[in-house]
Amino acid sequence: MAHDATKVVLGGSRSSIKDVRSASGSVAAGTVCHKLSTGALEGAQTTGVLAGVSLGKDLSNAGYTSYVERGNAIPVLTKSGFTPTQGGTVWYEPATGLCAASSGSAVQLNAVYAAGLLTGLTEAGGSASASIIDFNRSF
């Protein structure tokens, strides 16, 4: 099978430059996630503090999710119908955790798109709209 530059594996990273943490919860890879006051992660959330981008649930099925606090070449899920522009500012919708166009409900991330629209390969073996970002979360 040949390499396909139009596809990206969600939960992976094309760069070793990243800060990874884990917390309880199960959040789909590529979803922007928040950390609740309980310490758990939630993907579709309008409360809590921005944690980062989910790398997916742990492989030992112990109820944890790894997430990137900041890093380069991080795959993210994008809202269907949205086409990101390489070098453009990243916005996401807190209610879904998906990256999207700037709108009244969207929140800006301290990130830029490192690629345009890609096909993301999900943990479940399916595909979804995706892109890659360079993400530097401010603390």
Phi, psi and omega in degrees: 000129181280157176293138179239105184291351179270000181239150178220140178276118178290137182098348176261187175207142179272005182221148175271000179274094180194152173252118184246137176229176173218156180206164179294151181124168179228105183237130181303140178302138179092355181270135173289129186236157179244151175258123181279170180297340178281349183095351180281155176266148177218136181275309180262095188210139176251002175240177180086179183254138177306126178260313182156213181244127182294139171259001177104170182288158182292154183283342180271002178056042180265008176087023179242157176232134173273144178216152179265123176281326175194152180168176180255149175058050180265123179286137179228152172280142177241154179296138179303133180092349180266132178244106179290154178250127179305130182091350180282158178290142181267130174237151176220158178262114182302329182291337181240337185078009181265142174288142188206180177289156175298128179207182181299327182264349183282149179242138181281135172264155174277071187204160174230154177285129177263358179205168174272210182287131179231170171261120179268133176267117188277167178299329183277358179095001178268197177223157182205164176294136184208172173205186178232138180234156166255118195237123178232082181297131177277138179259000000 
